[in-house]
Amino acid sequence: MSKFEEKYEEWLNKIIAEETNPRRRERLEQGLGHGTIEFLRTIWFPKAGNFDHLYPEWEVRDFHNGYRYIDLAYMPCGARGAIEIQGYGPHARDLDVRRFKDLCWRHCLMALDGWIFLPISYPSIKEETGRCQQLILSFIGKFVSTRTNTDANLSFLEAETLRFARRLLRPFTPAELAAHLCISDRHARRLLAQMVQSDWLDVASGNKRYRTFRIHIE
């Protein structure tokens, strides 16, 4: 059994054991969808390293007082993040007008209720793994700093640089980091060079003089 499988089973079994809502418990006992499991295996777990604050098949009320379910709710400290894995099969290609409008209404109402909604296509999980991992690091960065035991060895400026990089979906310049940290451009460049050398960051553009940087993707 792989480390992912071990942690996944432990996480899901614990959630099922603690669930008191019979509707959600029944859905959980049926198992998560293939797309959701592949997302957790390929995208989430390699970058987050855990399933903390992550709740599958999370139940929410809809506009008509019915029940809807989010593939994965991410809720650290009461925040509301919703991840949904979008398959692309005949049901998606031939989505009728009623279902399309219903989907749009659902997203609107969740946004008004304070959810940050993140739809991820199944083809992207398989074909754009690194890009999806960058997206997830930025998504997590909206709520909380993802820290590992190694992060504890970082200085304050290094840790804040890592948080800054994780929140962005694009490469950033030394000048942007300098403005964020309130340090000089020269100091920012030294800091970035150190973090590239330590494999926390990657150079996104530039050869002799690095112009932009991004979070390191293994």
N, C-alpha and C positions, 0 to 999 in steps of 0.2 A: 504494500500500500504506500503510495507517495505521500509526501508531507501535505500536499494540497488535499488529497482524499481524506487523510486523517483529520485535518482541521475542519474540513467541510462537514464531515459526518458529525463531528463533535459539536460544531456550531448549530447545524440544523436540528439534531436530536435535542439539544438544550432548548431551542426555541419551541419545538413541538411540546416538550415536557412542561414548559412554563405557560403555554397558551391556554387560556380559559374560554376564548371565543370559539364555539363549535363550528361556525362557518369557516373561519380562517384555519382552525386546526385540521379540518377535513381537507382543505386545499393543500396544506403543508404535507399532510400524510400521503397525498397522491404524488408528491415529489415535484421538484421544480422543473421547469421546461428545459429542453436541450439548449436553447439559446442562452438562457440565464446561467446555466452551469458552465457553458463554454466561456461566457463573459467572465465569470468568477475565476475560472481556471487560467485563462489566457491573459486577461487584462487586469482584473482587480487584485487578485492574490499576489502575482509577481511584483506589483508596485506597492500595495498597502501592507502586505505581509500578514494580514489578519482580517477578521470579519467584524471588528469592533463597530458598534453603532449601526450595523447593517441589518435590516429586517426584511425578509422575503415575504411576498404576498401580503403586503400591508393593506389593511382595510380602511377605506375612506368613504364618507357619505357623498352622494352626488346631489345635483340640483333638485332632483325629484325625490329626495329622501330615500334613495335606494343605496346599494352598496357597490363599490368598485374596488379593484385591487391593483396595487402598484407592484411591479415585478420586484423592485428592490427599493426600500426607503432607507435613506442615510440620514440619521438624526442625532448627531452629537450635540449634547447640551441643549436639546429642545429645538435645534434647527430642523429645517424640512428640505431635504433633497430627494428627488424622485428619479430613479433610473429605470427606463423601460427599453427592452430589447425588441427591436422591430424586425420581424422576419420579412422576407420578400418572396412570396409565393403567389399563387393564383388569387388568394383572398386579398392580398395587398394590391396587386395589379388591377384587379377588378372591383376595387372598393366602390360601393354604390354611394349615391349622393347622401342618403340618410345616415349611413355609417360614417361618411367623411365629415358631415356636419357635427355629428355626435362626438367624434374624436376631437374636433376643433373646440367645441364647447367644453369638453372635459379638460383640455389643456388650459383654456382661459380661466375656468373656475378654480383649478388648482393653483394657477398663478395668483389669482386674487386672494386665495386662502393662504398665501405665503410660501408656496412650494417653488423651489428652483427645479425646473423640469429638464431632464437630460435624456432625450431619445437617442439610442445607438442602434444602427442597423447591423443585422447579423452578418451581411457580407463584409462590412468594415472590420468586424472582429476577426474574421478569417484572413482578410486581404490587407488591412491597414493596422496591424497590431500595434506597432510603435506609436502611430498617431493616436490611436485610442488610449494607449497608456498615458500619453502626454495629456490628453483630455481629462482623464480620471485624476491625475495628479493636480491639475488645475481645479477640477471640481471639488476635490477634497480640500484644497487650499482655500476655497471660498468659506469653509467652515472652521477648519482646525489645521494646525501644523501637523503633518504626518512625521512623527519622530521615531527613529529606531534607536537602539542602544548606541550605535555609532554616532548618531546626531548629538549625543550628550557631550562628545568631545569637541564639538564646534565652539568657536568663540561667538559672542553675541552678534557681531557683524556677519560672520559666516552663516549662522543660523537664520538671521533675518534675510540675507541674500537668497538662501535656499527657499524660504517662504515666499519671497518676492518672485522667484523664478517659477515656483509651483503654481502660483496664481495666474500666470500669464499663459495664453494659448499661442504666443508668438515669441520669436527671439527678441532680446532687448539689448540696448547699447550700454556701454559704461556710463555715459552721461545720464541715462535714465536711472541706473542704480545709484549713482552719486547723488542725484536729486532726492531719491527715496531715502537714502541713509544719511543725507546731510553731510557728506564728506566730499573731498576734492576728486576731480576726475582721475588724477594720478593715483590716488589711494584706491579708488574703485578698480582701476586697471590691475593694480598689484593684487588686490583681493580676488578678482576674477581669475587671474593667472594661477593663483594658488589653488583655487577650487577646481579649475580645469585639471591641474596636475594631480589632484586628489580624487578625480573622477566623480565629483559632485555635479559639475557642469560640462557641457560640450561647447566647442566653438561652432557657431552656426554659419559665420561668413568671415572672410579675411584670411590672408596667408601670413605675410610677415608682420602685419599689424592687424590684430583681431578687431573686427568691427561689431559683431553681435554674438550673443551667447544664449544658451537655452539649457533647460534641465537635462541631466544625463539620462539617456535611455539605454539600458543594457540590452 
